[in-house]
Amino acid sequence: MSTVNKGRHAFSYALPIALPIGVSFFFIGLGFGLYATSQGFPWWVPMVLAMTIFAGSMEFVTIGMLMAGFDPVTAFMLTLFVNGRHIFYGLSMLQKYTNMGWKWFPTVAWMCDESFAINATTKLPDDVDAGWFYFHISWLNYAAWAVSTLVGGLFGNLLANYDLRGVEFVLPGLFIVIFLEMLLNSKSNTIRFFGISGAVMAIVMLLLFGSSTFMLLSMTCMLVACYIAYTWGGVRLD
């Protein structure tokens, strides 16, 4: 199969998987665009932030920081705590994102929670090229987020009168479904144990330290636990 045909075939496989996330991005992007323009920013600012930062939660925080004044130290610390989990995403995808050629850089640069969840868990058929699939998932999610924030900046004020409460649960619901699917389909009790332990760890950290820092702390603890189990316990999760 030629390179072009591989790309097209992988795209046809990736599009139905990415589409539900694109829909959820649309509503959240509308909210971000509405929020940014309501704070006095021009319509194009939400899209520019989306395309350059591409970290939804950090983009909301950035609006507040831009209004507060220049403070690079605070900006760095907030970014580390809000999106430090991406460090762990990158480490876990080192083996998957190899031998991708030019597709490697945009796939890495456009990594987000949703792209990571799909690329890390999807079992591809033998006739689907993995590199092309990872690339398509990444750029589709990136484009969906950028376009949704643009629409939010242009027309978000028209939706202010509609009650969209509950839409924000779409993405957490997605991750819950992916997590449960991994547990149910896993053939290893060790993987199930580590998955449940990670969820318990996250809940404990949330209760102890609050929502602002629990994710970075819990993922650090998970990384240390997996390293100890791998190095001294001989545990293999592959």
C-alpha positions as a Markdown table, in Angstrom:
| # | Residue | x | y | z |
|---|---|---|---|---|
| 1 | Met | 0.0 | 0.0 | 0.0 |
| 2 | Ser | 1.4 | 3.4 | -1.0 |
| 3 | Thr | 2.0 | 6.2 | 1.6 |
| 4 | Val | -1.0 | 8.2 | 0.3 |
| 5 | Asn | -3.3 | 5.2 | 0.5 |
| 6 | Lys | -2.0 | 4.4 | 4.0 |
| 7 | Gly | -2.8 | 7.9 | 5.1 |
| 8 | Arg | -6.3 | 7.8 | 3.6 |
| 9 | His | -7.0 | 4.4 | 5.1 |
| 10 | Ala | -5.8 | 5.5 | 8.5 |
| 11 | Phe | -7.9 | 8.7 | 8.2 |
| 12 | Ser | -11.1 | 6.8 | 7.5 |
| 13 | Tyr | -10.4 | 4.7 | 10.6 |
| 14 | Ala | -9.5 | 7.7 | 12.8 |
| 15 | Leu | -12.3 | 10.0 | 11.9 |
| 16 | Pro | -15.2 | 8.1 | 13.5 |
| 17 | Ile | -13.1 | 7.8 | 16.7 |
| 18 | Ala | -12.2 | 11.5 | 16.8 |
| 19 | Leu | -15.7 | 12.8 | 15.9 |
| 20 | Pro | -17.3 | 12.4 | 19.4 |
| 21 | Ile | -14.4 | 14.3 | 20.9 |
| 22 | Gly | -14.7 | 17.0 | 18.3 |
| 23 | Val | -18.3 | 17.5 | 19.3 |
| 24 | Ser | -17.4 | 17.8 | 22.9 |
| 25 | Phe | -14.6 | 20.2 | 22.0 |
| 26 | Phe | -17.1 | 22.3 | 20.1 |
| 27 | Phe | -19.2 | 23.1 | 23.2 |
| 28 | Ile | -16.3 | 23.7 | 25.5 |
| 29 | Gly | -14.6 | 25.9 | 22.8 |
| 30 | Leu | -17.8 | 27.9 | 22.6 |
| 31 | Gly | -17.6 | 28.5 | 26.3 |
| 32 | Phe | -14.0 | 29.6 | 26.1 |
| 33 | Gly | -14.7 | 31.9 | 23.2 |
| 34 | Leu | -17.6 | 33.4 | 25.1 |
| 35 | Tyr | -15.6 | 33.8 | 28.2 |
| 36 | Ala | -12.6 | 35.5 | 26.5 |
| 37 | Thr | -14.8 | 38.0 | 24.6 |
| 38 | Ser | -16.8 | 38.7 | 27.7 |
| 39 | Gln | -13.6 | 39.9 | 29.3 |
| 40 | Gly | -13.1 | 42.4 | 26.6 |
| 41 | Phe | -10.7 | 40.5 | 24.3 |
| 42 | Pro | -11.2 | 40.6 | 20.5 |
| 43 | Trp | -12.9 | 37.7 | 18.7 |
| 44 | Trp | -9.7 | 36.3 | 17.3 |
| 45 | Val | -7.9 | 36.0 | 20.7 |
| 46 | Pro | -9.5 | 32.7 | 21.7 |
| 47 | Met | -8.4 | 31.0 | 18.5 |
| 48 | Val | -4.9 | 32.4 | 18.8 |
| 49 | Leu | -4.6 | 31.1 | 22.3 |
| 50 | Ala | -6.0 | 27.7 | 21.3 |
| 51 | Met | -3.6 | 27.3 | 18.5 |
| 52 | Thr | -0.5 | 28.4 | 20.4 |
| 53 | Ile | -1.2 | 27.0 | 23.9 |
| 54 | Phe | -3.5 | 24.1 | 23.0 |
| 55 | Ala | -4.3 | 23.3 | 26.6 |
| 56 | Gly | -7.9 | 24.0 | 27.4 |
| 57 | Ser | -7.7 | 24.5 | 31.2 |
| 58 | Met | -4.5 | 26.6 | 30.8 |
| 59 | Glu | -6.2 | 28.8 | 28.2 |
| 60 | Phe | -8.9 | 29.7 | 30.7 |
| 61 | Val | -6.2 | 30.6 | 33.3 |
| 62 | Thr | -4.3 | 32.6 | 30.7 |
| 63 | Ile | -7.2 | 35.0 | 30.3 |
| 64 | Gly | -7.0 | 35.9 | 33.9 |
| 65 | Met | -3.2 | 36.2 | 33.8 |
| 66 | Leu | -3.4 | 38.5 | 30.8 |
| 67 | Met | -5.7 | 40.8 | 32.7 |
| 68 | Ala | -3.6 | 40.7 | 35.8 |
| 69 | Gly | -0.4 | 41.9 | 34.2 |
| 70 | Phe | 3.0 | 40.4 | 33.3 |
| 71 | Asp | 4.2 | 37.8 | 35.8 |
| 72 | Pro | 6.3 | 35.1 | 34.1 |
| 73 | Val | 7.2 | 33.2 | 37.3 |
| 74 | Thr | 3.5 | 32.8 | 38.2 |
| 75 | Ala | 2.7 | 31.8 | 34.7 |
| 76 | Phe | 5.4 | 29.1 | 34.7 |
| 77 | Met | 4.3 | 27.7 | 38.0 |
| 78 | Leu | 0.6 | 27.6 | 37.1 |
| 79 | Thr | 1.4 | 26.0 | 33.7 |
| 80 | Leu | 3.5 | 23.3 | 35.5 |
| 81 | Phe | 0.7 | 22.5 | 38.0 |
| 82 | Val | -2.2 | 22.7 | 35.5 |
| 83 | Asn | -0.6 | 20.8 | 32.6 |
| 84 | Gly | 2.4 | 19.0 | 34.1 |
| 85 | Arg | 0.6 | 15.8 | 33.4 |
| 86 | His | 1.7 | 16.1 | 29.7 |
| 87 | Ile | 5.2 | 15.2 | 30.8 |
| 88 | Phe | 4.0 | 11.8 | 31.8 |
| 89 | Tyr | 2.0 | 11.4 | 28.6 |
| 90 | Gly | 5.1 | 12.0 | 26.6 |
| 91 | Leu | 7.1 | 9.4 | 28.5 |
| 92 | Ser | 4.5 | 6.8 | 28.0 |
| 93 | Met | 4.3 | 7.4 | 24.3 |
| 94 | Leu | 8.0 | 7.2 | 23.6 |
| 95 | Gln | 7.8 | 3.8 | 22.0 |
| 96 | Lys | 4.6 | 4.4 | 20.1 |
| 97 | Tyr | 5.8 | 7.7 | 18.5 |
| 98 | Thr | 8.9 | 6.3 | 16.7 |
| 99 | Asn | 9.7 | 5.9 | 13.1 |
| 100 | Met | 7.0 | 8.4 | 12.1 |
| 101 | Gly | 9.1 | 10.7 | 9.9 |
| 102 | Trp | 7.8 | 14.2 | 9.5 |
| 103 | Lys | 4.6 | 13.3 | 11.3 |
| 104 | Trp | 6.4 | 12.9 | 14.6 |
| 105 | Phe | 6.7 | 16.6 | 15.5 |
| 106 | Pro | 3.1 | 17.7 | 14.9 |
| 107 | Thr | 1.8 | 14.6 | 16.6 |
| 108 | Val | 3.8 | 15.4 | 19.7 |
| 109 | Ala | 3.1 | 19.1 | 19.6 |
| 110 | Trp | -0.6 | 18.5 | 19.3 |
| 111 | Met | -0.9 | 16.0 | 22.1 |
| 112 | Cys | -3.7 | 16.6 | 24.5 |
| 113 | Asp | -5.6 | 14.5 | 27.0 |
| 114 | Glu | -8.0 | 13.1 | 24.5 |
| 115 | Ser | -5.4 | 12.4 | 21.8 |
| 116 | Phe | -3.3 | 10.6 | 24.4 |
| 117 | Ala | -6.2 | 8.5 | 25.6 |
| 118 | Ile | -7.1 | 7.4 | 22.1 |
| 119 | Asn | -3.6 | 6.8 | 20.8 |
| 120 | Ala | -2.5 | 5.0 | 23.9 |
| 121 | Thr | -5.5 | 2.6 | 24.1 |
| 122 | Thr | -6.8 | 2.0 | 20.6 |
| 123 | Lys | -5.9 | -1.5 | 19.3 |
| 124 | Leu | -5.4 | -1.0 | 15.5 |
| 125 | Pro | -6.1 | -3.6 | 12.9 |
| 126 | Asp | -3.1 | -4.9 | 11.0 |
| 127 | Asp | -4.0 | -2.9 | 7.9 |
| 128 | Val | -4.1 | 0.5 | 9.6 |
| 129 | Asp | -0.7 | 2.3 | 9.8 |
| 130 | Ala | -0.1 | 3.3 | 13.4 |
| 131 | Gly | 1.9 | 6.5 | 12.6 |
| 132 | Trp | -0.7 | 7.9 | 10.3 |
| 133 | Phe | -3.5 | 7.0 | 12.8 |
| 134 | Tyr | -1.7 | 8.8 | 15.6 |
| 135 | Phe | -1.1 | 11.8 | 13.4 |
| 136 | His | -4.8 | 12.0 | 12.2 |
| 137 | Ile | -6.1 | 11.8 | 15.7 |
| 138 | Ser | -3.8 | 14.6 | 16.9 |
| 139 | Trp | -4.5 | 17.0 | 14.1 |
| 140 | Leu | -8.3 | 16.3 | 14.1 |
| 141 | Asn | -8.5 | 17.2 | 17.8 |
| 142 | Tyr | -6.3 | 20.2 | 17.3 |
| 143 | Ala | -8.4 | 21.5 | 14.4 |
| 144 | Ala | -11.6 | 20.8 | 16.3 |
| 145 | Trp | -10.5 | 22.8 | 19.3 |
| 146 | Ala | -9.1 | 25.7 | 17.2 |
| 147 | Val | -12.3 | 26.0 | 15.1 |
| 148 | Ser | -14.6 | 25.7 | 18.1 |
| 149 | Thr | -12.8 | 28.6 | 19.9 |
| 150 | Leu | -13.1 | 30.7 | 16.8 |
| 151 | Val | -16.8 | 30.1 | 16.6 |
| 152 | Gly | -17.1 | 30.8 | 20.3 |
| 153 | Gly | -15.3 | 34.1 | 19.8 |
| 154 | Leu | -17.5 | 35.1 | 16.9 |
| 155 | Phe | -20.9 | 33.8 | 17.9 |
| 156 | Gly | -20.6 | 32.7 | 21.6 |
| 157 | Asn | -22.6 | 35.7 | 22.8 |
| 158 | Leu | -25.5 | 34.4 | 20.8 |
| 159 | Leu | -25.6 | 31.2 | 23.0 |
| 160 | Ala | -25.4 | 33.1 | 26.3 |
| 161 | Asn | -29.2 | 32.8 | 26.7 |
| 162 | Tyr | -29.2 | 29.0 | 26.3 |
| 163 | Asp | -28.8 | 26.7 | 29.3 |
| 164 | Leu | -25.8 | 24.4 | 28.4 |
| 165 | Arg | -25.2 | 23.2 | 31.9 |
| 166 | Gly | -23.9 | 19.6 | 32.0 |
| 167 | Val | -22.2 | 19.7 | 28.6 |
| 168 | Glu | -18.8 | 20.0 | 30.4 |
| 169 | Phe | -19.3 | 16.4 | 31.7 |
| 170 | Val | -18.8 | 15.0 | 28.1 |
| 171 | Leu | -15.0 | 14.8 | 28.4 |
| 172 | Pro | -14.9 | 13.3 | 31.9 |
| 173 | Gly | -17.5 | 10.8 | 30.8 |
| 174 | Leu | -15.3 | 9.9 | 27.9 |
| 175 | Phe | -12.3 | 9.2 | 30.1 |
| 176 | Ile | -14.4 | 7.1 | 32.5 |
| 177 | Val | -15.6 | 5.0 | 29.6 |
| 178 | Ile | -12.1 | 4.5 | 28.3 |
| 179 | Phe | -10.9 | 3.6 | 31.8 |
| 180 | Leu | -13.6 | 1.1 | 32.3 |
| 181 | Glu | -13.1 | -0.4 | 28.9 |
| 182 | Met | -9.4 | -0.9 | 29.6 |
| 183 | Leu | -10.2 | -2.6 | 32.9 |
| 184 | Leu | -12.9 | -4.9 | 31.4 |
| 185 | Asn | -10.8 | -5.9 | 28.3 |
| 186 | Ser | -7.5 | -6.3 | 30.1 |
| 187 | Lys | -6.3 | -9.9 | 30.3 |
| 188 | Ser | -3.9 | -9.1 | 33.1 |
| 189 | Asn | -5.0 | -8.8 | 36.8 |
| 190 | Thr | -1.8 | -6.8 | 37.3 |
| 191 | Ile | -3.0 | -4.1 | 34.9 |
| 192 | Arg | -6.4 | -4.0 | 36.6 |
| 193 | Phe | -4.7 | -3.6 | 40.0 |
| 194 | Phe | -2.6 | -0.7 | 38.9 |
| 195 | Gly | -5.5 | 0.9 | 37.1 |
| 196 | Ile | -7.7 | 0.8 | 40.2 |
| 197 | Ser | -4.8 | 1.8 | 42.4 |
| 198 | Gly | -4.2 | 4.8 | 40.2 |
| 199 | Ala | -7.9 | 5.9 | 40.5 |
| 200 | Val | -7.8 | 5.5 | 44.3 |
| 201 | Met | -4.6 | 7.5 | 44.4 |
| 202 | Ala | -6.1 | 10.3 | 42.4 |
| 203 | Ile | -9.2 | 10.5 | 44.7 |
| 204 | Val | -7.0 | 10.5 | 47.8 |
| 205 | Met | -4.8 | 13.3 | 46.4 |
| 206 | Leu | -7.9 | 15.3 | 45.4 |
| 207 | Leu | -9.3 | 15.1 | 49.0 |
| 208 | Leu | -5.9 | 15.9 | 50.6 |
| 209 | Phe | -4.6 | 18.7 | 48.3 |
| 210 | Gly | -7.5 | 20.0 | 46.3 |
| 211 | Ser | -8.2 | 20.2 | 42.6 |
| 212 | Ser | -5.4 | 22.6 | 41.7 |
| 213 | Thr | -2.5 | 20.2 | 42.4 |
| 214 | Phe | -3.9 | 16.7 | 42.8 |
| 215 | Met | -3.3 | 15.5 | 39.2 |
| 216 | Leu | 0.4 | 16.3 | 39.1 |
| 217 | Leu | 0.9 | 14.8 | 42.6 |
| 218 | Ser | -1.1 | 11.6 | 41.9 |
| 219 | Met | 0.7 | 11.0 | 38.6 |
| 220 | Thr | 4.0 | 11.5 | 40.2 |
| 221 | Cys | 3.1 | 8.9 | 42.9 |
| 222 | Met | 1.9 | 6.5 | 40.1 |
| 223 | Leu | 5.1 | 6.9 | 38.2 |
| 224 | Val | 7.2 | 6.2 | 41.3 |
| 225 | Ala | 5.1 | 3.2 | 42.2 |
| 226 | Cys | 5.3 | 1.8 | 38.6 |
| 227 | Tyr | 9.1 | 2.4 | 38.6 |
| 228 | Ile | 9.6 | 0.5 | 41.9 |
| 229 | Ala | 7.3 | -2.3 | 40.7 |
| 230 | Tyr | 9.2 | -2.6 | 37.4 |
| 231 | Thr | 12.7 | -2.2 | 38.8 |
| 232 | Trp | 12.6 | -4.3 | 42.0 |
| 233 | Gly | 9.3 | -6.2 | 41.7 |
| 234 | Gly | 9.8 | -7.5 | 38.2 |
| 235 | Val | 6.3 | -6.3 | 37.2 |
| 236 | Arg | 5.7 | -6.0 | 33.4 |
| 237 | Leu | 2.6 | -4.2 | 32.1 |
| 238 | Asp | 3.1 | -4.9 | 28.4 |
